[in-house]
Amino acid sequence: MTETPLLQVRLGNIAHGGHTVARHEGRVIFVRHGIPGELVSVRLTDSAPEAKFWRGDVVQVHEASEHRVPHFWDAADALKHRDPVGGAEFGHISLEHQRTLKAQVAAEQFTRLAGLKAEDYNFPSVQFVAGAEDGLGWRTRMSYSVDSAGHLAMSGFRSNKLTSIDSMPLAHPAIENSGIYGVDYSGIDRVEVAVSSADDQTILVLLAETVPGAAAKVAKQFPEGVNLASFSQQGGSAADGKGSLQVLAGNPWLSEKVLGEKYRITGEGFWQVHRAAAGLLSERVIDLLEPSKGEQIADLYAGAGLFSLPLAKAVGQTGRVFSIEGAPGTHADAKRNLKTFRQATVIRGRVERVLWQVATDAALDAVVLDPPRAGIDKQVAAELGSSGVSRICYVSCDPASFARDIARLSSRGYELEHVEIHDLYPHTHHMESIGLFVRH
């Protein structure tokens, strides 16, 4: 197999997705592991002649940016490994400059996809979330593959090659110290590990079993105090309702505590990844939406009820909160977490199928949106416009889909009154946006 020759290029602007944009003989190349302004050598990873653009990785730096720092994780360092693992693609950039680049990406998306002008929004930079100053140890949820030797492993960007690992510096210290890296996972395809962000820092390990009986053998290698559960890979997962959890040790759920309230999260049920995210986002949603007694509010894509619970407290017994979630397991968590609030109605169903009925039956005063990375679809935007709801608080983990949805909601009569960005994912290209839309 002929080795692809290296190209020497000057890196241009940052682009959404963790790339910088370079050009070579008129061809656009999306380059990972670089910093705008650097002169680098790039190994092409996708260079089909008919492709609209190519992809490549930085393998040598000739003129380094002043913002380049030594990568904190050897396995993810593209200058040391041909196929670095993913999950820390900004680890070679100083934290301060990471946030500058994220702000630039958000501004570009808002301008190009949402049609906004700089004066239409106001955020000076990406805001820092309280935590370790080095941006490490923040992940309370981790997903690992298992290699042929039974070791925990991860793959690189757009790669199927597994690299065994014995640490993940972004993972919560309780995960790193739980003994998970010394276990033989033969017969297991995937390992999900979560730690409670509450004071007890309880660990839950989920094993996706491919060989019958493998999970029980693996469980014997863990120390006491670790909660263990398994599910058949053929049966799906507990979160999507196509599989059921088998408890191996302890409980198949974790307790979380946010703003003084307790939540229960089962198995693979969704929860914010950053250890400080649930509290921060809850505070910001309530501060921006300003719910009041007697109001009727819909919490769409509600998950386990992270926002539904404080909203229910805010509207009181004379108000109503509709907590809508499609995933069966997460919906069950929401019912449990909201069971003491008679003003909360927990509904299982796809938002685009349920929202119209809720909006028909209730005169909604406000809506909270926290959709998956793909954002909301055209039908949801249309139904929100038809509902006449006056305030929408939108929590987004993807600036591109958020910008597109800004345009959709704007066409339905909503104005983006406020937007802010938080760095809930240090050393990655990801960011969290919160926007408040009002209809005058």
Secondary structure as GFF3:
##gff-version 3
##sequence-region A 1 440
A	DSSP	beta_strand	6	10	.	.	.	ID=ss1
A	DSSP	beta_strand	14	15	.	.	.	ID=ss2
A	DSSP	beta_strand	19	24	.	.	.	ID=ss3
A	DSSP	beta_strand	27	32	.	.	.	ID=ss4
A	DSSP	beta_strand	39	46	.	.	.	ID=ss5
A	DSSP	beta_strand	54	63	.	.	.	ID=ss6
A	DSSP	three_ten_helix	74	76	.	.	.	ID=ss7
A	DSSP	alpha_helix	95	112	.	.	.	ID=ss8
A	DSSP	three_ten_helix	118	120	.	.	.	ID=ss9
A	DSSP	beta_strand	127	128	.	.	.	ID=ss10
A	DSSP	beta_strand	141	146	.	.	.	ID=ss11
A	DSSP	beta_strand	152	155	.	.	.	ID=ss12
A	DSSP	beta_strand	162	164	.	.	.	ID=ss13
A	DSSP	alpha_helix	173	176	.	.	.	ID=ss14
A	DSSP	three_ten_helix	180	182	.	.	.	ID=ss15
A	DSSP	beta_strand	188	195	.	.	.	ID=ss16
A	DSSP	beta_strand	203	209	.	.	.	ID=ss17
A	DSSP	alpha_helix	214	219	.	.	.	ID=ss18
A	DSSP	beta_strand	227	232	.	.	.	ID=ss19
A	DSSP	three_ten_helix	233	235	.	.	.	ID=ss20
A	DSSP	beta_strand	246	249	.	.	.	ID=ss21
A	DSSP	beta_strand	253	258	.	.	.	ID=ss22
A	DSSP	beta_strand	261	266	.	.	.	ID=ss23
A	DSSP	alpha_helix	277	289	.	.	.	ID=ss24
A	DSSP	beta_strand	296	300	.	.	.	ID=ss25
A	DSSP	alpha_helix	308	315	.	.	.	ID=ss26
A	DSSP	beta_strand	320	325	.	.	.	ID=ss27
A	DSSP	alpha_helix	328	337	.	.	.	ID=ss28
A	DSSP	beta_strand	344	348	.	.	.	ID=ss29
A	DSSP	alpha_helix	351	361	.	.	.	ID=ss30
A	DSSP	beta_strand	366	369	.	.	.	ID=ss31
A	DSSP	alpha_helix	378	387	.	.	.	ID=ss32
A	DSSP	beta_strand	391	396	.	.	.	ID=ss33
A	DSSP	alpha_helix	399	411	.	.	.	ID=ss34
A	DSSP	beta_strand	415	423	.	.	.	ID=ss35
A	DSSP	beta_strand	432	438	.	.	.	ID=ss36
###
